[in-house]
Amino acid sequence: MAEEKSPWMCHICHYCSTIGEGLVCSECYMITCREHILTKTVLNKESGLYELKLVCAECQFREQISR
């Protein structure tokens, strides 16, 4: 059985593709292309440990503005 290629679209630049997969932002849970996502170190308050999370450009700017 052939693998189905589902289209995806970046919520920031509206880039569409059926090649590969879009990445999901850990903050807003929206699909984003590789150009608009960054791996960020975030403190987990429950465990006290730092975790690596993917955060889109929109959520990064929102965080900087709210400071």
Secondary structure as UniProt FT lines:
FT   STRAND          8..9
FT   TURN            11..13
FT   STRAND          16..17
FT   STRAND          23..24
FT   TURN            26..28
FT   STRAND          31..32
FT   HELIX           34..36
FT   STRAND          37..43
FT   TURN            45..47
FT   STRAND          50..56
FT   HELIX           57..65
//
